[in-house]
Amino acid sequence: MHHGNHFYGHAHVLAGYCGLDPADPPRIDGYLQHGWNVVDGLGAGTPYAPGLPIFVWSERTRRRAWSMGRPLATVTGAPFLYLLRSGGEPSAAEREGTIWYPFHGWEGQKVSGDHHRLIDEISATESGPITFCLYWNEYQDRRIRALYERAGRVICHGYRGYMRMRTDPGFLENQLAELRRHRRVASNRLSTAVLYGTAAGCEPAVYGDPMYLDKEDTPTADRIRREWPELHGPAPDPATAREIVLAELGDGHLASPAELRAMLGWAAA
Amino acid sequence: MITMLGGEMPEYAEEHAPAGGPLYRHLLERLPTGIRVLIAGPHDTDLIGALADRRDVTCLVRSQPDAEALPGNVLCGTLSKLTDADRYDVVVALDGTGRLCSPEGPQLDWAESVRVLRRALRPGGTLLLTVENELGVHRLVDPHAPTASRTGDAWRPLGEFGTAPGRPDRLAAALGAEGLPVAAMAAAWPLPGRPTLLINPETLRYGPLDALAAFASAAVAPAYDQVLSDPRRLAAAAVRRGLGAEMAPAWLAVAQRAHRPGPTITLPPAVFAGPSGTVTEIVGMPDGTWLRRVVSSCVVPLSPGPGDSGTTQPGLAHGPVAAGVTQPGSSHGPLPAGRLLEERLLGAALAHDLPYLRRLLTGWMTALPMVPADNVLVDGDRFTVLDPTVPDQPDALARLAHTLLTGGYHHPWPGVTDVPRLIAVLAGAAGLTEVPAAPDDPLPAPDGRREHEEQLDALRRRLADAEARSRFFEVELEKREAELGRAKTQIAAFSGNLGFRAAKAGLVLARAARNRLRKGRS
């Protein structure tokens, strides 16, 4: 269905979990939620073909989708959790430092804010080595990359893909491998990466200049802070944070391969 | 021998089935032998035959053709013509008082009818009377109003405008006021004339309500042809919420004329008849637990239809197993605890509680894969068959899929709208490795108007979605076609002949020059 199903190799991860060829996931009969959000599970502006199901991460999102006029939401849990479940054992190497995700938009959006001030605040807060993970378009911007390289290691998990082109099917695996090397995961916004990091065993933190996107709906950002104060700050309680994060990712709701195949329309595949 | 009382109906045969069924038969067989019994109103010949075994039985009916088809002593006429010349030890009126008066003479109301029946009793005699509840489940789900009936006996279709008591306690008070103190009472499902479940009102207050609700649901499930809404949910919810006695289709009262000990029957806390006619009692134990025991196991033929002249000789055919004889198997022993699995599954589906729903499905398919969810009690992780006399069904999971979709229930997979695919999803959720086949024939389920409305709404929604989706794809297709057209032009430009490429390059240059000019102007 929508090419967003292939973002970050989500469809590939689910195909692998279902025992199908992860390199060539069959067409999904509906829309996969491809990032954590506080709306109906679909990204803003996703063209929606009426009558098709949305496969959302959490029961909370399903309820919200219903209230927003999207009654066909089914809770599957985040593909990242399926990866955690089907992936190998965590590396025995000791975790060290912080993986820090500066807030980003997507390709068509521009973030406004002071990267210098943010980096100073991060350096003052973090005690260990810092890995900055930049979104691919910022990673390609030499000016921005150079700023962060002065304060730590700079990486990029890959390109999420667009219109099924240049999709990096190993995106989530790369991200998981990096997360498992770090003790902390942090960002200036509560975001998908912080959730993934927490699920992968990192202690989360959300602090620093939140920065803003062009034409961003700032009340939504404020709403997120009000709704999850337990996840904000330089050192939230890790146990509480983990419990909240796992619920947001749909832990406990993951389907068996057979059920998932039938749900996604892959039963005959 | 027929005695004509007066007021009889020479041309009319009763159109609706007479009172009968295995449960009434079971109760009547417990009456002492050697007594005189008056059976007032239309009763099944099987029931009359069972009573006539070593008892002196007289029937009272208003229809002459029906009277002529009955064996033994028959009084034919309208109730007001019954005199107290003959007195009986027991008067059986399991059909109620609604079919005792003919069009001739006074039209007795409920209390007047009871008075006539009372006069027919010897002091200490017993009246077995069924009273229909006009607000019973059977009425609430009935698409047809009794007040609009066009049948030949509906010359005065009072329905809920009648005078019969409307609650079990008021019924007891009314009978008491007529000098007929009530010795025992039971609420009856699914139909007044042919109950398969009787429960004492006290038991409905303090008994094992979840299990009793499951029995009520099972009793009403196959009983009504067309319904306004699924009677299973209404009957079960009423019992669970403490309104079982008030919403039962009827009440059976055992009343005695004066307080002198006479022939009577006791009613157990609950008693039900399975589909094969096996009668099972539920009794309370001193330690507060409940026991079920099979008390009679017999094959009861279908009741004769209107005008059926079948006769059964007393003491012949299918003699019941004596009371107290037990059947092997789990029908006998402690009443399993827990709530009906089907209700738990529907509850979990409505609450979108996927983890619990999967746990229920997995536990069910592991423990009792061939038993439909409407015959399983679940208590924590324990799954028990509710009525072991009900035969297994190989398509138990398919039945659930059917119930979820045709019942209009919300469930966690709203995008799945066809039964085979929902079966596949449920099988996956239940941890089954193989998907059961979808049944070819539609599964039996109450044919509810409300469910029809839901199905119609669902189809309208799906049609609207499909039309919108078709427009959506049309727009997408146009976009893709435009992209393809551009791509084809580009391919032609790079692979075409030199002249075409030169012309194309010229076009590009011209377009760029135009754009520069425009920019310069703005």
Interface residues (C-beta under 8 A of the other chain):
Chain A: D29 G30 P47 A49 P50 G51 L52 P53 E59 R62 R63 P71 L72 A73 T74 V75 G252 H253 A255 S256 P257 A258 E259 L260 R261 A262 M263 A267
Chain B: H352 L354 P355 R358 P412 W413 P414 G415 V416 R421 A424 V425 A427 G428 A429 G431 L432 T433 V435 R462 A464 D465 A466 A468 R469 F472 F473 E476
